[in-house]
Structures are given as structure tokens and as C-alpha cells.
Amino acid sequence: MIFNQAKINAFRLWGLLLTMLGMGLMVLGTAGIVFWGHAGKVFAAIGLVIGLISMMGSLGIYFWAGMLSTSALQLECPECHKLTKMLGKTDRCMFCRTILTLDPNQANMTPEELQAAQQGQGAQATPHHH
């Protein structure tokens, strides 16, 4: 599923969707003038205002995601070994979408078990997914 992704990436996705929605409304609103002439100006005004509000919402979401990203915990994913960012107690890897947690009660494998499995069996051992 596309929504099984890191929290920061999910925020960025919603920001992108709002940007596309706002731009689409602005273009469609302006197209109202082309199709309906003087009567389309009301349609254009409504489209431009709602599109502007959507774009401002997108700006707010991108700003918020950027602020969260600067304070997010950086750690190495135990599966793909790439540096990823984590928000909260549980999140997903930004690259391979492995579920990550800092809460020992929610973890399937302790770091010691993971390290022993990687050293003992090489690339075949991977952490369990929920």
C-alpha cells in the first residue's frame, strides 16, 4: 500500500497533493474565462482563491515537515543499512519501509539478536515485520 511509508514522507506527499490541487484549481478557474467569457470571471475568482488557499496550506505542510525533519532522530536502518529519519516511537524506513521502533516492548528482535543473526547467517537474516 502506498500509505505504508515514513511519517515525514507522508507529510511531504500531502503537501504535494495540496500543491497539485491548488494549481489545478487555478488553471481551471482561469480556463473559465476562456470558455464563458465575462460570465467565467466569477468562476475564475473562486478557483483562484480556493487554489491560493490550497497552495498556502501546502506551504504550511512543507514548512512543518521541514521543521520536523530537522529535529528527527537519525538512525541506520537494520535492513537496508541506509541513514533514515524517525519520528515518534515507531516509524518506517524512508527507503525500504521496514518498521522501526525505539520501544523495546514493541520490537520483535533486540539489537543483540539482530547483530547475532546478521553475523551468523549473513544476508539471509532479516528482522521480522508486523
Secondary structure by P-SEA (a helix, b strand, c coil): ccccccaaaaaaaaaaaaaaaaaaaaaaaaaccccccccaaaaaaaaaaaaaaaaaaaaaaaaaaaaaaaabbbbbccccccccccccccccccccccccccccccccccaaaaaaaaaacccccccccc
